[in-house]
Amino acid sequence: MTRIRAVRLRVYLMLALTVMLASCGGGAPSLYVLEKPKNVDMIVKMNHGDFWKTVKMGAEVAAKEYNVNLTFKAPQNESDIDEQVRLMEESIQSNADAIILSASDYMGLAQVTDRAAYYKIPVISMDSEVASARIKLFVGTNNYEAGQKAAKRLIDLIGPESRIGVMNFVKGAKNADEREEGFMDYVARYPGVEVVDIEYCESDEQLARQLTRNMMTKHPDINGIVALNEVASIGTAEEIQASGYGGKVKIITFDSTAKVMEMLQEGIVQATVVQNPFNNGYLAVQYAVQVMEGIELDDERIDTESRLIDLGNMLQSDNQKLLFPFVK
């Protein structure tokens, strides 16, 4: 059995325990099980990728526990803002009891979110925020802080006199903007660090590869690259590996796909910022139930946290359950 397979086996066992603990509350709000099922639509950025599959699984576990009929909706591509708006309109027309939204564009989904509120449909924001004062709650990572964690580790690796590239995903998505802002603000502390290029791959793996290739051609003296989401991470790291820069150009990624974790073990990726997509999905449904039941919320923001994981800490028991999505 290879090392990564052994790790996976241990992770699957721990994740099964996590699900059971979630069923018992795990420090979250009390269990308000609906007497009659209600319809909750979860609209996310795209319908594929380990991150969104894990969000969906967390939401499905909560839906079963709380007596919710959950409908999971998403465009094919994260940059398809018009399709997200259409899905929101569809949920309004079908009179959903609540909507959970991960907005692909902070401003682009604002008007339709306000429209949902006008029709008395509560909206929970998850993972990526939307410019609406009518949102009941945000559940997700502190993305500014996550960007700062990535910057700190990259500068620790390459030093205060270096040249850096940034591979972001969708410009205008609140979580993308906040990660970039956090990263850039931290880098600004070091006058000798120059960010020579910022690209947006539209959450397209092949485009991330092409943009990375172009970046390295224009700036062959780059010391490090940060990739700010799952798809950007895979495309960027694979291109660095294929072009022969593996290990020479230090890479900090986001999320923990199997490909990223394999490249972490191979030394292509030096560290990855890992979120908690299962908790994002689970808690979004849990709090949607409270909102539908008219229960007052103690907080307007629920931080599901992030951790920076590398070879030195990936086998720690409190990190393992975050490292691998437990869906294929």
C-alpha positions in Angstrom: 0.0 0.0 0.0 1.4 3.4 -1.0 1.8 6.2 1.5 -1.0 8.3 0.0 -3.4 5.3 0.0 -2.6 4.5 3.6 -3.4 8.1 4.5 -6.6 8.0 2.5 -7.8 4.9 4.4 -7.1 6.6 7.8 -8.9 9.7 6.5 -12.0 7.9 5.4 -12.3 6.3 8.9 -11.9 9.7 10.6 -14.4 11.3 8.3 -17.0 8.7 9.1 -16.5 9.6 12.8 -16.8 13.3 11.8 -20.2 12.7 10.3 -21.4 10.9 13.4 -20.2 13.7 15.6 -21.9 16.2 13.4 -25.1 14.3 14.0 -24.7 14.9 17.7 -24.3 18.6 17.4 -20.5 18.9 17.8 -20.7 22.4 19.5 -23.0 23.7 16.7 -26.6 25.0 17.4 -29.2 22.8 18.9 -30.9 20.3 16.6 -34.2 21.9 15.3 -35.7 19.2 13.3 -38.5 20.4 11.1 -41.9 18.7 11.8 -42.8 19.0 8.1 -40.1 19.0 5.4 -39.2 22.2 3.7 -37.5 22.9 0.4 -34.0 24.4 0.4 -32.2 25.1 -2.8 -28.4 25.2 -2.7 -26.9 27.2 -5.6 -23.1 27.0 -5.9 -20.5 28.1 -8.5 -20.1 24.9 -10.6 -21.4 21.3 -10.7 -18.0 19.5 -10.6 -14.8 19.4 -8.6 -13.9 17.8 -5.3 -14.6 20.9 -3.3 -18.2 21.2 -4.4 -18.8 17.5 -4.2 -17.8 17.7 -0.5 -20.0 20.8 0.1 -22.9 18.8 -1.4 -22.2 15.8 0.8 -22.1 18.0 4.0 -25.4 19.6 2.9 -27.0 16.2 2.2 -26.1 14.9 5.7 -27.6 17.9 7.3 -30.7 17.8 5.1 -31.4 14.2 6.2 -31.0 15.1 9.8 -33.2 18.2 9.8 -36.0 16.9 7.5 -35.1 19.2 4.5 -35.7 18.5 0.8 -32.4 19.7 -0.6 -32.0 20.6 -4.3 -28.4 21.2 -5.4 -28.0 23.5 -8.4 -24.9 24.9 -10.3 -23.7 26.0 -13.7 -21.2 24.0 -15.6 -18.6 26.8 -15.3 -17.8 29.1 -12.4 -17.7 32.1 -14.7 -21.3 31.6 -15.9 -22.8 34.3 -13.8 -25.9 34.6 -16.0 -26.7 30.9 -15.4 -26.4 31.5 -11.6 -28.9 34.4 -11.9 -31.2 32.1 -13.9 -31.0 29.4 -11.2 -31.8 32.0 -8.5 -34.8 33.1 -10.6 -35.9 29.5 -11.0 -35.8 29.0 -7.2 -37.8 32.2 -6.6 -40.4 31.0 -9.2 -40.7 27.6 -7.5 -41.1 29.3 -4.1 -38.3 27.6 -2.3 -38.5 27.9 1.5 -34.8 29.1 1.6 -31.9 29.5 -0.7 -28.2 28.8 0.1 -26.0 30.8 -2.4 -22.3 30.7 -3.2 -22.2 33.7 -5.5 -19.8 33.6 -8.5 -19.9 37.4 -8.7 -20.3 39.7 -5.7 -22.2 42.4 -7.6 -23.7 40.3 -10.3 -25.9 38.2 -8.0 -27.0 41.2 -5.7 -30.2 42.2 -7.5 -31.6 38.7 -7.7 -30.7 38.1 -4.1 -32.7 41.2 -3.1 -35.6 39.9 -5.2 -35.6 36.6 -3.3 -35.8 38.5 0.0 -38.7 40.6 -1.5 -40.6 37.4 -2.0 -39.9 36.4 1.7 -37.3 33.7 0.7 -34.4 33.9 3.2 -31.0 33.6 1.6 -27.9 32.2 3.3 -24.6 33.1 1.8 -22.0 30.3 1.7 -18.3 30.3 0.7 -18.5 33.5 -1.4 -20.5 36.5 -0.4 -22.9 38.7 -2.4 -23.5 42.4 -2.2 -26.9 42.3 -0.6 -28.0 43.7 2.8 -30.8 41.1 2.8 -28.5 38.1 3.4 -29.4 36.4 6.7 -25.9 34.8 7.4 -22.6 34.0 5.9 -21.0 30.6 6.4 -17.5 30.0 5.1 -13.8 30.7 5.3 -12.2 34.0 6.3 -10.8 34.4 2.8 -8.7 37.5 3.5 -7.0 35.6 6.4 -6.5 32.6 4.1 -4.7 34.8 1.5 -2.4 36.1 4.3 -1.5 32.6 5.4 -0.5 31.7 1.8 1.6 34.8 1.5 3.4 34.3 4.8 4.4 30.7 3.9 5.5 31.6 0.4 7.8 34.5 1.7 9.1 32.2 4.4 10.2 29.8 1.7 11.6 32.2 -0.9 12.8 35.1 1.2 12.2 38.8 1.3 13.9 39.5 -2.0 11.9 37.6 -4.6 9.5 37.7 -7.6 6.0 36.2 -7.3 3.2 35.2 -9.6 -0.5 34.9 -8.6 -3.0 32.6 -10.3 -6.5 33.6 -9.2 -9.8 32.2 -10.4 -12.8 34.5 -11.2 -12.3 38.3 -10.9 -15.3 39.7 -9.1 -16.0 36.7 -7.0 -15.8 37.9 -3.4 -13.7 35.0 -2.1 -11.3 35.4 -5.0 -11.0 39.1 -4.4 -10.5 38.7 -0.7 -7.8 36.0 -1.0 -5.9 38.2 -3.5 -6.3 41.2 -1.2 -5.1 39.4 1.8 -2.1 38.0 -0.1 -1.2 41.3 -1.6 -1.5 43.2 1.7 0.9 40.8 3.4 3.4 40.9 0.5 3.3 44.7 0.7 5.2 44.5 4.0 8.3 43.4 2.1 9.7 46.1 -0.3 12.0 43.5 -1.9 9.1 41.2 -3.0 7.7 42.0 -6.4 4.4 40.5 -7.7 5.2 40.4 -11.4 2.0 38.9 -12.7 -1.7 38.3 -11.6 -3.8 36.1 -13.9 -7.4 34.8 -13.7 -8.0 31.3 -15.0 -11.8 31.4 -14.8 -11.6 28.1 -12.9 -10.5 26.4 -16.0 -7.7 23.9 -15.5 -6.3 24.1 -19.0 -6.5 27.9 -19.0 -4.5 27.9 -15.7 -1.9 25.7 -17.4 -1.6 28.1 -20.4 -1.5 31.2 -18.2 1.2 29.6 -16.0 3.2 28.8 -19.1 2.9 32.3 -20.4 3.8 33.7 -16.9 7.0 31.6 -16.8 7.9 32.6 -20.3 7.6 36.3 -19.6 9.2 36.1 -16.1 11.6 33.1 -16.0 13.1 34.5 -12.7 9.9 34.0 -10.7 10.7 32.3 -7.4 7.2 31.4 -6.3 3.5 31.2 -7.3 0.3 31.1 -5.3 -2.8 29.5 -6.8 -6.0 30.6 -5.1 -8.5 27.8 -5.6 -8.7 24.1 -6.4 -8.8 24.3 -10.2 -6.1 27.1 -10.4 -3.9 24.9 -8.1 -4.1 21.8 -10.2 -3.4 23.6 -13.5 -0.6 25.7 -12.1 1.2 22.9 -10.3 0.9 20.5 -13.2 2.3 23.1 -15.6 5.2 23.9 -13.3 6.0 20.2 -13.0 5.7 19.6 -16.8 8.0 22.5 -17.6 10.8 21.3 -15.4 10.5 24.0 -12.7 9.2 21.6 -10.1 10.9 22.3 -6.7 12.6 25.3 -8.1 9.6 27.5 -8.2 7.8 27.3 -4.8 4.1 26.8 -5.0 1.4 27.5 -2.4 -2.0 26.1 -3.4 -5.6 26.0 -2.1 -7.7 23.0 -1.2 -6.7 19.3 -1.1 -7.5 17.4 -4.3 -5.8 14.1 -4.8 -3.6 15.7 -7.5 -2.5 18.5 -5.2 -1.7 16.1 -2.4 0.3 13.9 -4.6 2.3 16.9 -5.8 2.8 18.0 -2.2 4.4 14.6 -1.5 6.6 14.9 -4.6 7.9 18.3 -3.6 6.2 20.2 -6.5 3.8 21.9 -4.1 5.2 23.1 -0.8 2.0 23.8 1.1 -1.8 24.1 0.6 -4.4 26.2 2.4 -7.2 23.8 3.2 -10.8 24.8 3.9 -13.6 22.8 5.4 -16.2 22.3 2.6 -18.1 19.6 4.4 -18.8 22.0 7.3 -19.7 24.8 4.8 -22.5 22.6 3.4 -23.6 21.1 6.7 -23.8 24.4 8.6 -25.4 26.3 5.8 -28.3 23.9 5.9 -28.4 23.8 9.7 -28.6 27.6 9.9 -31.1 27.7 7.1 -33.4 25.6 9.2 -33.1 28.0 12.1 -33.9 31.0 9.9 -36.9 29.2 8.4 -38.1 28.5 11.9 -37.8 32.1 13.0 -35.0 31.3 15.5 -32.8 34.3 16.2 -29.2 33.8 15.2 -26.4 34.7 17.6 -23.9 35.6 14.8 -24.1 36.9 11.2 -20.8 35.2 10.2 -19.8 31.6 10.8 -16.1 31.1 10.1 -15.4 27.5 9.1 -11.7 28.3 9.3 -8.7 27.3 7.1 -5.4 25.6 7.8 -2.1 25.7 6.0 -0.9 22.1 5.6 2.5 20.8 4.4 4.5 17.6 4.6 5.4 18.4 8.2 1.9 18.4 9.6 -0.3 16.5 7.1 -0.3 13.4 9.2 -1.4 15.1 12.4 -4.7 13.6 13.5 -6.5 17.0 13.6 -5.5 17.8 10.0 -6.2 14.5 8.3 -9.9 14.9 8.0 -9.4 18.1 6.1 -6.9 16.8 3.6 -9.0 14.7 1.3 -12.5 15.0 0.0 -14.3 11.8 0.9 -16.2 11.6 -2.4 -14.8 10.2 -5.6 
